[in-house]
């Protein structure tokens, strides 16, 4: 976790950084830190990765995940909160197990504080992971963060109430295996929340890297020019390789694994969520 991050969790920033101060903004209330705020953006076509909260520095995409999380808490624990920060003061009748595949981070113009806010909730059992190929599965690789390969999770069957990925699955080489693993570990009645680059106007997934042999990455074939996305966890600075951009066949694949898909891309201007999707997938079966 970056130095000084806990101050960010309290919504305490000395000032709006210069990188944001010249940008346009909309006013509203953040569903992460819970504060009245301004959401800064450089251009409307960049809403999904901007609309940065002046207090907690979350973007539209992270607040979309927060919206899904708050819905999950209401559905599964029977309590309603206006923000993730507000969950710590509530006392539901049951505990929840949440697994987030994005460790917290803080940069001047973007931050992801959800895991640290969830750690304040005495009724939430939180686990956070990242993937380090050279480390042992399940090993602690940073304070509060364990090593998990989504293709082979160490989590137990039906052990998680809420599992979160945010722009992860396009980077997972064997995404079919990973989705099957997610369906395995989410309990019936629990949910899988995620965002991912995708097309809703086409059925077929755009495959950028063809996996010809699941057991031999050296035999993968690039079908398009290699595409890398920015990654806060990247160690080489190059970013994460994108294997695909999904079409609507993703919904069918998830349904085949026993996940009921609720998809939305509705705008929530008052929460600074614009042009940003959310997949809310409920594990079918008796809770």
ABEGO torsion letter per residue (X at the ends): XBBGAAAAAAGBBABBBAAAAABBBBBEBBAAAGBBBBBBBABAAAAAABGBBAAAGBBAAAAAAAAAAAAAAAAAAGBBBABAAAAAABBBABBBBBBBABBBBBBAABBBAAAAAAAABAABBBBBBBBBAABBBGBBABBGBBBBBAABBABBBGABABBBBBGAAAABABAAAAAAAAAAABBBGBBBBBBBBBBAABABBBBABBBABAABAAABBBABBBBBBBBAABAAGAEBBBABBBBAAAAAAAAAAGBBBBBBABBBAAAGBBGBBBBBBBBBEBX
